[in-house]
Amino acid sequence: SVLLPYTTHVSTVKSEYPRQTKKAVSCSLVAPLPFFIYLPTAAAHRTETHKVPEQSSKRSTIITIMPSSSARPSSSSSSANSSTIKFHDGATQFRLRLTLSLLTHRPILIRNIRSSSIEAPGLAPHEVSYLRLLDGITNGTTIEINATGTQLRFVPGMLVGGEVHHECPVGRPPIAGASAGGSAGAGGSNPQDEEAAAGGVVNPRSVGYYLEFLLPLSPFCKLPLNLTLTGITDGLTTKDPSPDYLGASAIPLLQSFGIGAEVDEDFPPTIKVIKRGAAPLGGGVVQYYCPTVKRSGVGGGEIHPIDLTDVGKIKRIRGTVVSCRIPPSSAARAAHSAKGMMHRLLPDVWVHTDCHTGRGKRGDGTAAGSANPRKAGK
């Protein structure tokens, strides 16, 4: 349901159900097409719409209290349910479905989200954090989660963009004494108990998890998106792409589509790593900037087509070796070994090192696979 400022015409129409008569309310809004809402005359099917007072000039949340399930749904709810795309296979392609819902303005309903899991049913912490991030860059988005977290209803709003700061959940080292002599699972420890005691999540995700599916959304925001993410930047490349990988692969692809091509008017899309933070503690900072697609003017609002059928030959290789809280000599040896391997294929190979010691800075990430920062270099 939509909270409308005024109505222009009311007429009585026939319902698809017998013995029901509804009123069609035509409303003229600032939109390319008018909106139509069907309100039943019976009091049992009445819908109450409340508008939460705005805390700022940007956010406006609309909460709808629907009637009980025993009553027959009204015309407005039935039309909304008919346009809702329903998924019953859980969190499969979770971020992709949310992205397509925002781009197509179609609400979605996801059920059976890890309903068979005994230890951790429902949405994972990183999925809830991703929903909060989408709520931060949009206006008017409605997110409904049931008590168990196994069902999600997502009604997309308008992509706003602007300056957004988001803190990604990070992990914590194992509890002291929990894994002594390799007997971590002997005591029957619960992952949720470890998460509550350590103050972090059990299986965190890096900032690449959040950036990967924001790339197709950010060009269509109302304002240029200036996003700052804090969390894990490196150490989880087996699950999530690193910011360096996205900056070297996805950003040139966005520019090929014509996003940020006019450098004189706006800056091109960029992904910049301000501070490194390895798993599990994180502490890294990544900035992502993306201009919007021009919606007016000559050729405005168009995205240039690209042709990737012939990618060509590989002429040069560029790489970066990242290390956190270990001696820089370890990163230099890894760069030297990688460069020697690549020289068998091409002569033009550059491998740089990016070393972060993090001395005297509390909260930085530890080296991948090490829980004690002091023992990370051993």
C-alpha positions in Angstrom: 0.0 0.0 0.0 1.1 3.5 -0.7 0.4 6.6 1.4 -1.0 9.1 -1.1 -1.2 12.9 -0.7 -4.5 13.4 -2.5 -7.0 11.8 -4.8 -8.6 13.1 -7.9 -11.4 10.7 -8.9 -13.5 8.0 -7.2 -15.7 5.6 -9.0 -17.5 2.3 -8.2 -16.3 -0.8 -10.1 -17.3 -4.5 -10.0 -15.1 -6.9 -8.1 -13.9 -10.3 -9.3 -15.4 -11.9 -6.2 -19.3 -12.1 -5.9 -21.1 -9.9 -3.5 -18.3 -7.4 -3.2 -18.1 -3.9 -4.5 -15.0 -1.8 -4.4 -14.0 1.7 -5.1 -11.3 2.6 -7.5 -9.3 5.6 -6.3 -7.2 7.2 -9.1 -4.4 9.3 -7.7 -2.2 11.8 -9.6 1.4 11.7 -8.3 4.7 12.9 -9.5 5.3 9.8 -11.6 5.1 8.9 -15.3 1.9 6.9 -14.8 -0.9 7.3 -12.3 -1.3 4.9 -9.4 -4.5 3.0 -8.7 -5.5 1.6 -5.3 -8.7 -0.5 -4.7 -10.3 0.0 -1.3 -13.1 -2.4 -0.2 -16.3 -1.1 1.3 -16.5 -3.8 4.0 -14.9 -2.8 7.3 -13.4 -6.2 7.8 -11.0 -5.7 4.8 -9.9 -2.2 5.9 -6.1 -1.5 5.8 -4.6 0.9 8.2 -1.6 2.9 7.0 0.6 4.8 9.3 3.5 7.1 8.5 6.4 7.2 10.9 7.7 10.7 11.6 10.8 11.5 9.6 14.0 11.8 11.5 15.7 13.4 8.6 14.7 14.9 5.3 15.8 11.8 3.4 14.3 8.8 5.2 10.5 8.0 5.3 9.3 4.6 6.4 5.7 3.4 5.7 4.4 0.6 7.9 1.2 -1.2 6.8 -0.9 -3.2 9.3 -2.7 -5.9 7.2 -6.0 -7.6 8.4 -6.0 -11.1 9.8 -5.3 -14.1 7.6 -8.9 -15.4 8.1 -10.5 -12.6 6.2 -10.4 -12.5 2.5 -7.6 -10.2 1.3 -8.6 -6.9 -0.2 -8.1 -5.8 -3.8 -5.0 -3.8 -2.9 -3.3 -6.7 -1.2 -4.3 -9.2 -3.8 -2.9 -7.0 -6.6 0.3 -6.6 -4.5 0.5 -10.3 -4.0 0.0 -11.0 -7.7 3.0 -8.8 -8.5 5.2 -10.3 -5.8 7.8 -12.7 -7.0 7.9 -15.7 -4.6 10.9 -17.9 -4.0 10.8 -21.1 -1.9 14.4 -22.2 -2.1 15.8 -20.2 0.7 18.8 -17.9 0.4 19.9 -19.1 -3.0 21.1 -16.1 -5.1 20.2 -13.8 -2.2 22.0 -10.6 -3.4 21.1 -11.1 -7.0 17.3 -11.3 -6.2 17.5 -8.2 -4.1 19.3 -6.3 -6.9 16.8 -7.3 -9.6 14.0 -6.4 -7.2 15.4 -2.9 -6.9 16.0 -2.5 -10.6 12.6 -3.8 -11.7 10.6 -2.3 -8.7 9.0 -5.8 -8.1 8.6 -6.9 -4.5 9.9 -10.4 -3.6 9.1 -13.0 -1.0 11.8 -15.5 0.0 10.8 -18.5 2.2 12.6 -21.4 3.8 15.8 -19.5 4.5 17.9 -22.2 6.2 14.7 -23.6 7.7 16.3 -27.1 8.1 19.3 -25.8 10.0 19.3 -26.6 13.7 22.3 -24.5 14.8 21.7 -21.3 12.8 18.3 -21.1 11.1 17.2 -18.0 9.2 19.2 -15.1 7.8 22.9 -15.0 8.4 24.5 -11.8 10.0 26.1 -10.8 6.7 22.8 -11.1 4.9 21.0 -8.9 7.5 23.9 -6.4 7.2 23.4 -6.4 3.4 19.7 -5.6 3.9 20.7 -2.7 6.2 23.1 -1.4 3.5 20.3 -1.5 0.8 18.0 0.4 3.2 20.7 3.0 3.6 21.0 3.7 -0.1 17.3 3.7 -0.8 14.2 5.6 0.4 10.9 4.0 1.1 12.1 0.4 1.2 10.1 -2.0 3.3 11.8 -5.1 4.8 9.7 -7.6 6.8 11.3 -10.6 8.5 9.4 -13.1 10.6 10.4 -14.1 14.1 12.5 -17.1 13.1 14.2 -15.2 10.2 13.3 -17.9 7.7 11.0 -15.7 5.6 11.8 -12.3 4.1 9.5 -9.9 2.3 11.3 -7.1 0.4 9.4 -4.2 -1.1 11.9 -2.0 -3.0 12.0 1.7 -2.8 13.7 4.4 -4.7 17.5 4.3 -5.2 18.8 7.5 -3.6 22.5 7.1 -3.2 24.5 9.9 -1.6 27.1 9.6 1.1 26.6 6.4 3.1 28.7 4.8 5.8 28.3 1.1 6.6 30.1 -1.1 9.1 30.3 -4.7 8.0 30.3 -7.4 10.7 33.7 -9.0 11.4 34.8 -12.1 13.2 36.7 -12.6 16.4 39.5 -14.9 17.5 38.4 -18.2 19.2 37.6 -18.1 22.9 40.6 -18.5 25.1 40.9 -22.2 26.2 38.2 -23.3 23.7 40.7 -25.0 21.4 43.4 -26.6 23.5 45.3 -29.4 21.8 42.9 -29.5 18.9 39.8 -30.4 21.0 37.6 -27.5 20.0 34.6 -29.6 19.1 35.1 -32.1 22.0 33.2 -29.9 24.4 30.2 -29.5 22.1 30.6 -25.7 21.7 27.7 -23.9 20.0 28.7 -21.3 17.2 26.0 -18.9 18.6 27.6 -19.1 22.1 31.0 -18.4 20.6 29.6 -15.5 18.7 28.0 -14.0 21.8 31.1 -14.5 24.0 33.6 -13.2 21.5 31.5 -10.3 20.3 31.7 -11.2 16.6 30.2 -13.5 14.0 31.4 -17.0 13.3 31.7 -16.9 9.5 32.2 -13.2 8.5 32.4 -12.0 4.9 34.6 -9.4 3.4 33.7 -6.0 2.0 33.7 -7.6 -1.5 30.5 -9.4 -0.6 28.7 -6.1 -0.2 30.4 -4.3 -3.2 29.9 -7.1 -5.7 26.2 -6.5 -6.3 26.2 -2.8 -5.5 28.0 -2.2 -8.8 24.9 -2.7 -11.0 22.8 -0.7 -8.6 24.9 2.4 -8.0 24.7 3.9 -11.6 20.9 4.2 -11.3 20.8 6.1 -8.0 19.4 9.6 -7.8 22.6 11.0 -6.5 26.2 9.9 -7.0 27.0 7.1 -4.5 29.9 7.8 -2.1 30.0 4.6 0.0 32.5 3.9 2.8 32.7 0.3 4.1 34.6 -0.8 7.2 35.4 -4.4 7.8 37.5 -7.2 6.3 39.4 -6.3 3.1 41.7 -9.3 2.6 42.0 -12.9 3.7 38.7 -14.3 2.4 39.3 -14.4 -1.3 38.2 -18.0 -1.4 34.6 -16.8 -0.7 34.5 -13.1 -1.7 36.3 -11.0 -4.3 38.8 -8.5 -2.9 38.5 -4.8 -3.5 41.6 -4.9 -5.6 40.0 -7.5 -7.9 36.8 -5.6 -8.3 38.7 -2.4 -9.0 40.8 -4.0 -11.7 37.9 -5.9 -13.4 34.5 -4.4 -12.7 35.4 -0.7 -12.7 36.8 -0.8 -16.2 33.7 -2.6 -17.3 31.5 0.1 -15.9 33.5 2.7 -17.8 33.0 0.6 -20.9 29.3 1.0 -20.5 29.7 4.8 -20.5 29.3 5.3 -16.8 31.5 8.2 -15.8 32.9 8.6 -19.3 32.5 12.4 -19.2 35.4 13.2 -16.9 34.9 16.9 -17.3 31.5 16.7 -15.6 32.0 14.1 -13.0 34.7 11.7 -11.6 34.8 8.2 -12.9 33.8 5.2 -10.7 36.6 4.2 -8.4 37.3 1.7 -5.6 40.0 2.8 -3.2 41.4 0.9 -0.3 42.1 3.4 2.5 43.2 0.9 5.1 43.8 -2.8 5.0 42.1 -5.2 7.4 42.6 -9.0 7.2 40.4 -11.7 8.6 39.1 -12.3 11.2 39.3 -8.9 13.0 39.0 -6.7 10.0 39.5 -3.0 10.6 39.9 -2.0 7.0 38.3 0.9 5.2 37.2 0.9 1.5 35.7 3.8 -0.4 33.5 3.3 -3.4 32.4 6.2 -5.7 30.1 5.9 -8.7 28.4 8.6 -10.7 24.8 8.3 -11.9 23.5 7.7 -15.4 22.5 11.0 -17.0 18.7 11.1 -17.3 18.4 14.2 -19.4 20.1 15.9 -22.3 21.2 14.6 -25.7 21.6 10.9 -25.4 21.0 11.0 -21.7 19.9 7.9 -19.7 21.5 5.5 -22.1 24.1 2.9 -21.4 26.5 2.1 -24.2 26.5 -1.5 -25.4 29.7 -3.4 -25.3 31.2 -6.3 -27.3 33.2 -8.9 -25.4 33.1 -11.7 -27.9 36.8 -11.1 -28.7 38.8 -10.3 -25.6 42.1 -10.3 -27.4 45.5 -11.4 -26.1 47.1 -10.9 -22.8 49.9 -8.4 -23.1 50.8 -7.5 -19.5 50.2 -8.7 -16.0 49.9 -6.5 -12.9 49.6 -7.9 -9.4 49.6 -6.9 -5.7 50.8 -8.9 -2.7 49.0 -7.8 0.5 50.3 -8.6 4.0 49.0 -7.5 7.4 51.1 -7.6 10.6 53.8 -9.9 9.2 57.4 -9.1 8.1 57.6 -7.3 4.7 60.1 -9.9 3.6 57.3 -12.5 3.4 55.4 -10.4 1.0 58.6 -9.7 -1.0 59.3 -13.5 -1.3 55.7 -14.1 -2.5 55.9 -11.4 -5.1 59.3 -12.7 -6.3 57.9 -16.2 -6.7 54.8 -15.1 -8.5 56.8 -12.9 -10.8 59.1 -15.7 -11.7 56.1 -18.0 -12.5 54.5 -15.3 -14.7 57.7 -14.6 -16.6 57.4 -18.0 -18.2 54.4 -16.6 -20.2 55.1 -12.9 -20.6 58.0 -10.5 -20.1 55.9 -7.5 -19.0 55.0 -8.5 -15.4 54.8 -6.2 -12.4 54.0 -7.5 -8.9 53.8 -4.9 -6.2 53.8 -5.3 -2.4 51.4 -3.6 0.0 52.5 -4.2 3.6 50.6 -3.1 6.7 52.3 -3.6 10.1 49.5 -2.0 12.2 51.9 -1.3 15.1 50.3 0.7 17.9 46.8 0.6 16.2 44.2 -1.4 18.1 41.5 -3.1 16.0 43.5 -3.9 12.9 43.1 -7.2 11.3 45.4 -10.1 11.9 47.1 -12.2 9.3 44.9 -14.7 7.5 44.8 -18.0 9.6 46.4 -16.4 12.7 44.4 -15.3 15.7 47.2 -13.7 17.7 48.7 -10.6 16.1 52.0 -11.1 17.8 52.4 -14.6 16.5 51.3 -13.7 12.9 54.9 -13.4 11.6 56.1 -16.8 12.9 
